[in-house]
Amino acid sequence: MRIQFHSAPDIQKSLERLLPRVQKPGRYTGGEHNQVVKSWDEVDFRVALAFADIYDIGMCNLGLMTLYDIVNKHRNLLAERTFCPWLDMEEQMRAVGLPLFSLETKHPIRDFDLLGISLPYEQLFTNALNLLDLAGMPVRSEERHAGYPLVVAGGHACYNPEPMAPFIDVFVIGEGEEALLKIIGALRATREASRDTQLRAIAQIEGCYVPRFYETTYHEDGAVAAVRPTVPEAPPRVLKTIVPVLPPPVTDFIVPFVETVHNRAPIEIMRGCTRGCRFCHAGIVTRPVRERPVDEILEAMERILESTGYEEISLLSLSSSDYRHVLELTERIGERFGDRGMDISLPSLRTETVSTQLMDNLGDSKRSGFTLAPEAATEKMRNIINKYVSHEELLETAREIFRRDWRTIKLYFMIGHPQETLEDVRAIADLSKAVLAEGRRFHNQRASVNVGVSTFIPKPHTPFQWEPMDSLESVRAKIALLQREMGVHGLRLRWNEPLESYYEGFLARGDRRMANVVERAWRSGAKFDAWFEQFDMGLWEAAFAAEGLEMDFYTHRRRPVDEVFPWEHIDVAVTRRFLTQDYLMSQQGETRIDCRHHCFACGILPKFKEIRRETEPEAWECPPVTTIASRRERQANVIPLKTISP
């Protein structure tokens, strides 16, 4: 992109002319309540924090807001925000040579010392390249010298960083709250050095992956042979970084001028999950569990209400009803805030831990709907994915929800696992009808059940990473079956477009060769791929063909258990042996119970044994390893020894 405007005043003047020509100009003005504006010339280091999608989505990202809060609490550091402009604004910017800029002071992103890009999902890869180009920066890392901002990326899509490896200087593998400050410290100490010297220093920081210091070799069949470091500073395996105690919650949330996808303030009450759902990427990579004290949550809620005026607060975690103090928390919320008209949302509730007391404690705050995610509708499939809950438990929970005057229940299911049959899919419709019948007992025709269906994607670092995806034809046939079976008043079916899941699959499982495909697709016009109306599979098909690669090689091929994955050098602290064992157990329909009760030696606690919650050290003690047992055997209290080697 040819840049015409180089200073903040010039950008501000240009914006005054451009903003009347675009939709939602409030996306680009800044100036919101609680934004942090520091003197550009009085700070020692400047960070631009980017979310690779539009403002409306990025402003709801808690990770971005947490880093913004952490950096700006340091007197000599500055953090400002930037987002991808929507198509109309990008057209105006490119027409006049206006570079990507920060919202707070309108400085060009090119002028910052560090650009941090949040990549929570793979569909943002082309947006990240477009963002770099709009900033007037080369998209390839090797073409950016030390005069450019260091480009750092983090987020769940970075646990397989290889499809974006040539474009990013540093990936933060794991949690960024402490790692970002360490990277800033290394850059300040090497400010006058070359980019190579800077990166060698950063490569020695825990959780920092510098892709230019690694090379990948391949077998003749295209599978990865090895990923090896090329400099002594780079470790053979990059161990994820985590924070031992959750940082203080953000309370001074920026209040947007425009409507965002979530008009509420989030508080993370727990990080990590112990359930062991075999399809769940987040459940593996965020281990171990860390919980926030109840008093800290309540005080944060008080400050949020005072500083933002939000009327709804979301208590976030992967499984909110598994938070050990959830009953105490919801009861005390009712006592302290019950007369203020505030709504509380608890997403990600598990059927088996949603108690009647929890429903009562939530009071009127969730009367609009209650969400449950059984994921599968037959005992066979629940055992395979390790998310067992009986029909009776689910229907009893639904009955109690409807009894308390909720009229809508949302159910989430997954289809497309290799061992799934059409009968397993038909059972989704049957179970949904049974839940609706419970609702009609209390609310007649006013009861409704919304059913969401997603397609199985074998994500990296999960026990299912060896599995293939289902074919597009098969998935579409299963969706058509559900449409026929669920044509009932009160049942509403929504599903992810199978083509989008296919696209997410090859990006999530790609090797470093995929980067050329990503760049070629972007240069051909691919961007905002997470927006289905903008997604063009034809661009990706052409890019694959030009690079001599096949999509199905990444998505529809079952891996042998000894295959080297493209992400083999990324260590999430859960051992390959554990994942292999769990994968082989899934083939036999065997399950593991919650590892809060029985430790199965996944590897996380020994690697982070120094991590202890000061207030609850006993919660971090790893219990004795138990043997593996099927659900029926556990119910019968029979635990036979079974040996499964990787």
N, C-alpha and C positions, 0 to 999 in steps of 0.2 A: 504494500500500500504506500502510495506517495504522500508523505506527511507535509501539510502546508502550515499548520499551526503548532508552535513549539512552546508556548508559555501559557500559564494558567489564565492571565487576563485575556489573551487572544482566544482561548477556548471558551471562556465565559461569554465573550462578545459574540462568537460564532453560535453558541447555544441559543442565545436570545433570538437569533434569526431562524434557527432550525426548529426549535421546539414547537412553534405553532403549526408545523407541517406534519407532525407525527401523532400517533395514538398514545395516550397515557404519557404525556411529557413528565409527569411526576416520577417516572422511573429514572430520570436522568438529572433531576435538579439537586438532589441532596437537600440539606437544610431541615431534615426531620427532627422531631423532638427526641432528645437523648443522643443524637450523633455527637461524636467527639471530634473537635477541631483544635488542632495544636498549631503553633507557629512553625511553619516549614523550616525556617532558618535556625530555629533554636533547639532542634533535636539532632541527635547524633546518627540516627538510623531510621530509614523510612520503609515501611512494608505496605504493599498493596495486596489486599485479600480479595480474591476473585472466586465467584461461583459461576461455573461454565454453563449458565442458563440465564433466563431473564430475571429481572429484579423481583417479579411477583413470586417466583419460586425460591430464589436464593435467599431472600430476606426471611424465610421460614426455616433456614438451615441452622440448627443449634450449634453445630461445630464451627461454622463461620463466625457466629456471634460470640462464641466462647473465646476463640483466638483473638478476635477484635478487642474483647474485654481484657484479656490477659496482656496483650502487647501494650495497649494504651494505659495500663496501670503503671507502666514504667516511665519515669519522667523523661528519659532521654530517647525513648522510642515512640514512633508514630505508626498507627495503622489506619488505613483508609480503605474504602470498599469500591469494587467495580464489578459489573455484571455484563453479560452478553447483551448488546442492544438487539431489539427485535428488528425484523426485516426492513421495516420502513425507516427506522433510525439508521441502520447500517447503510442503507442506500444513500441517505443524506450525508452521512459521515464520509463515505468513500468519494462522493461527488465533489466535496469541497476540501478533502484531505485532512479531515478532523480526526486526530488519533484517539484511541481509547483513553479515557481519563478517569480520575477518581471522583467520587461523588462529593467528598467533603471539601476539597480545595480546588478541584478541577485541574490538578497537575497531570501531565501526560504520564501514563503508566511507565513509559520508557525512562522517566526520571527517578523512579524509586530504586532502592537498593535490592529489594527482594520482591518477587511476585509469587504469592502462594495461591495455588489453584486447587479448589475443592472438586474432587471427582468421586462422588458417592455411587455413581452407576455408569456403566460402559457407554450408554447412548450419548454421553457428553464428550466423547473423544474428539469428534470433528469440531464441536464447539470450542474446545480448548485450542485447537490449531487456529481457528478463525479468530479467537480472542488474541492470540499472540500476533497474528498478522495485522489485526486492527490496531495493535499497540505499536506497529512499525518495527517489529522484531523478527528476525529469522525464525522460522518454526523449528529448525533443527538445532539441537544443543551445540553441536560441534562448530556451528557458524556464529555462535554468540560468545564474544570475548568478555573480559571482566568489566568492560564499560557498560554492559547491559545488566539489567536486574537478574539476579540468580533466580531461576524458575524452579520452584519447589511444588510438588503435587502430593496430595494425601487424600485419604478416603477409602471406602471399601472397594472401589474398583481398582485400587492400586495394589491389592494383594497378589494380583498377577499383573505386574507392571509392563511386561514385555511388549504388548501392542503399542505402547506409548513411549517405549524406552528411548528412541532417538530424539525425542522432542523435549524431554524433561531433564533438567540438570540433576535434581535430587528427588527421590521418592521417600516420603516418610512412611515406613511400614509400621503400622500400629497407631498409637494415640499421640497426637501432636502437641499437647499442651506444654510439655517440657522440652520435647525435641525441637520445636520451633525456636525457643529461646537459646538453646545450645547452638543451633545453626547460626543464629544472629551473632552470638558470641564469637564463633569461629570466623565469620566474615569480618567482623570488626577487628579481630586480631590480625587478619591477613588482607586488610583493605588495599594495600599497595601491591599485593602479589598478583601473579597471573591467575587466570581462571583454573588452570590445571592444579596449581598449588592450593588454591582455595578448596577445590573438590577433594583433593587428597586428605586435607584436614577434616573435612566433613564426613568422608567415608569411614572415619574411625569413630564417629558418634553412633551410639546404639540406635538401631532402627533406621539408619540412613543408607539408602541404596543409591549408589551413583552408577547408572547403567553403562556409561562410557568405559568404565573400568572392568567390564565383563564381556566375554565372548561366548557365543553359542555355536556348537557344532551339531551336525545332523547325520542320521543314518541315511542310507540310500532310499529307504521307503518314506523319508520325510519326517520321521519321528526324531525328537531331540536325543542326541547322544550325550551331551554334557553342557553345563553352563559353568564356566570357570573364570575366576578373577585374573586380571592381567597386570595388576600392580600390587605390591606388598601391603599397601594400606587398606585394600579392600578385602573383607572377610569372605571365605568360601560360601558361608551361609549368613544371610542377614537376618538376625533375630529381631522380631518385632519389639517395639518399645511400648511400655504401658505405664500409667501413673498408678502408684500404690494406693492413693486415696483420691477420690473424685475431687477436682478443684472446686472452690466456692461457686455456687450457681450464679449465672448471669441474672441480674435483677433490673439493670437500667436498659431494658430492651429499647432499641430504636423503634419508634412508632411510625410506620409507613404512611405516606400521603395517599397511596393508591391501595385498592383492595388486593390482598395477597391470598394465596391458596389456603392458608390457615390463619385466621384472625384470632390468635390466642398466643399466650406466652407459655413456653415449655420449661419444665424442670425435669432434669434427669434424676430419677430416684434410685436407679440401679443400673449398673453396667455389667454385661455378661449374662450367660444363661447356663444352667446345669442340666437341662432337659435332654440334650443329645439328639434332637431331630436330625435325621441323617441328610436331609436336603438343605438344611439351614446354614448358609455361609456365615451369617452374622453370629450364630450361636457358637461356632467354632472359633472364629478369629477374635472375638471379644472376651474370651476366657482370660482370667478367672472372674468370678462374680465379685463385685464391690457394691456395697449398699450405702446410701446416704442416710445419716441420722434423721429421725423424725423432726427433732427441734430445728435442725438446719433447713429442712424443707418448709416448715411453717414460717420461720423468719424470712426466708426468701419470698414466700408468697406475700407476706405483709409488705415487703419492700417493693415487689412488683406492682401490687395494687396502688401503692403510693406514687410510684414513678412513671407508670404507663397508662393507667386507666383501663387496662384490659378487663373484660368481664368473664373471660374463660381462661383457665389454666390447665394445661395438659401435663399429667404426671407420666413421664416417659420411661420406658425400659423395653427390653425384648419380651418380657413376660411380666406385666405389672402386678398381676395377682399372685405371682411367686415372691414378690417383695415380702420379706419375713414380717415386717411391721405394718402391712397394708391395712389391717383392721384398726390398729391403733391410730394410724395416720388418718384414715378416712373419718374415724370417729372424732378425732381432735379437730379436723378441718371443719366438720359440722358444728362443733362447739364454738370454734373461734370465728368462723366466717359465715355461719348459717344465715345470719340476718342481713347479709350484704348483697344477696342476689347473685352470687358468683357461681358459675358453672365449673364443674370439675370433670375432665375426661380422663379415663384410664384405658388407653389403647392396649392391644395385645393381651387380652385376657384369656386364660386357659380354662377350659370347661371344668377340669377336675379341681381347680383351686378357686373357682368362683363360688363363694359360700353365700348362704342366705343373709348372713350378717353383713357381708360386703355389699350386697344389693341394698339392704336397708340403710347402710351408712351412706351410700351414694345419694340417697334421697331423690330429689327432683332433678338432679343435675344431668341425668342421662335419659330422660323420658323420651327423647326423640329416637333413640335406637340403642341397641346393645349388640356388640360385635363378638363373635366366637369364630375360631379357626380350627375345625376338626381336621381339615386337610384331606381326609379320606373317609369313605362311607362304609367300608367293609373291614372286618377284623383282619383279614389277610393283608390288606394294603396298610393298615395302621401298624401292624407288626413290622412290615417291611421298612416303613419310614421311621419307625420308633416313636410313634405318637399315638399311643393307645389310649382310647377312652371308649367305653362301651356305649351302645345305643341307649341303654337305660339311663346312664349318667347324663348323656347329652339331652335326652328328652326331659329328664327331671330338672335339669338346669333351665331349659327353655320354659318349662311349666312354671318355675318359680319366678323367672323374669317376667313372663306375661302376667302372672298373678299380682305383681307389684306395679301394674299399670303401664309397663312398657308395651308398645303396640307393634314395634318393628324389631326384628332380629336380623342381623347380617351374618351370613355364614360364608366362610372362605374355604375353597377346595382346590386341590391340585390334580391335574390330569397329565398323562403322558409318560408315566414311569414304564420302563420296559416290561415289568411283570404285570402290568395292569391289563384287564380284560374289559370287554364291553359290559359285562355284568357288574364289574366294579364301578363303571361309569354310571350305569343305570341306577345303581344303589344311591348315588348322589341325589338323583331326583326323588327317589323313594324317601330318603331321610329328610330332605327338604320339605316334602309334603307332610311328613309326620310332624315336623316342627310347626308347620303352619296349622295343622289340626289342633295342636296344643294351644296356639294363639286364639283360634276361633272358639275354643271352650270359654274364653274369658272376654273376648272382644268381637266376636262374630265376624262380620265382613271387614271390620276395621283393622284386623290383624294382618300383618304382611311379613314376608320373609324375602330379603334380598340376598341372592346367591352370587358370589364372585368366584370365577374359575380362572386359574392361571396355569400356564404350561410348565412342566418340569424342565429345569435347566440344571445339568450336573455341574455345579460350581466348583472352582478350585478349592483345595484344602478341606473338602467335605468327604465323608465316606462314599458318596456317590460320584466322585470325580472320575472313576473308571467307567461309568455307565454311558451309553449313547442316549441322545435325544430321540424322541418319537418323530416319525416322519410328519411332514406337513399334512399329507393326505389323511393320515390316521387321526391326527389331532382335530382336523376339521370335521371328520366323520363323528368323532366323539362329541364335539360341540353341537353338531346337527342333531344327534341323538338326544342331548339334553334339551335342546330347543323343543323337540317334539314332545318329550316327556314332561316338560315343565310349563306347558301352555295352560296354566291354571290361574284363575283370578287370585291375586294376592302373592303370587310368586313372581319375582323379577330376576332374570338371569343376565349377568354381565360377564364378559370374558375378555382376556387379553388376545389381541390379534396374533394368531400363530406365527405369522411372518415376523412380527416384532420380537417374539421369543427366539426364533431361529437366528435373527440378527444379533440379539444379545448373547446367544450361545456361542457363536464363533468369535465374537470379540472377547468374551469372558475367558475362553479356553485357548486363545491365540498364542503363538510364539512371536519371536521378534520379527519374523518375516511379515507378520500381519501389519506392522507399522507402515510398510510401503503401500499396502492396500488402503489403510486409513488415510494416508496423505493423498493418494491418488483419488480416492473417493471425494475427499474434501476439495481438492483442486477442481474436481468436476462439478462441484456445487452442493455436495452433501453437507448439511448442518441441521441443527434442531431435529436430529433423528429420533428423539424421544417424543416428538409431536407427529402423530401419525399422518396428519395432512401434509407434513413437510417431508416425510420419509419416502425415499425413492430407492427401492431395492435394485432397480436397473443400474444405478450408479455403482452399487457394490458388486453386482455381477460382472460389470465391465472391468472394475478394478481388480477383482480376483483373476479374471481371465488374462488381463494384461500382465499380472505378476506370476502367472503360471501356477496358481494355487487353487484348491478346491474347498468350497465351504464345507461339504460333507466330511472332509478329512478331520475337521475340528469338531463337528457337531454330532455326526451319526456313526462314529466308529467306537466300538467297545475297546478299551485299553487293556492289555495284559497287565497283571498286577505288578510286574517289574519294570514297566515303561517309565522312562524319565520324563517328568512333566516340564513344560516351559517355566513353571514357577518353582522348580525343585530347590532353587537356591534361596527361596524366601521361606523363612522359618517362623511359623506362627506359634511355635512352642507346643503344638500338639503333634505327637510323633507319627511318622508314616506307618509304623507298626500298628498303632492304635487304630488309625483310619482304615488300614487294610483289614484288620480283624473285624471292625464294625461293618465294613462292606461285605465281607464273606458271611457274617452273621445275617445281614439283610437278605442274602440269597436263600437262607434257610428259614426266614421268618422269625428269627430270634431277636429279642429286645434287650435293652439295658434300662434299668430304673434310673431315676434322678440321681446324679452323682453327688448331690448333697448328702445322700443317705449311704451310698456305697461308692467308693472310689474305684474306678476301672483303670487307673494309671495311664491317663492320656498323655501325661508329660508336662502339663502346665505348672503344677505346684512345685515339683523339684526345680524347674528352671527359674521360678520366681519365689523361691522359699524365703527370700529376705522380705517379701511383701507381707505385712501384717497390719490389720486394722488395729489401731491403738486401743480402741474402745472394746473390740470384740476379738481378741487374738485367737480364741478357740475356734472361731469360724474359719480360720485359715489352716487348721490342722488337717492334714490329709488322712482320712480314715484308712483302715487296713484294706488292701486290695481283696475284693471278693471274686469268686468265680462267676462265669457267665451262665445265665440261666434263661430259659424261655419264660414267658409270662405264666403259662399254665404250671410249670415246674415251681416257680416262685410261690404261686398261690397255694400249691400243695406242700410248700416248705421243703421241697426236694431240690437240692442244688448240686447236680452232678458236675464233675470237672470235665471241661471240654477244652481241647487244645486246638487253637487256630493259629497257624504261623503265617506270616506275611509272604 
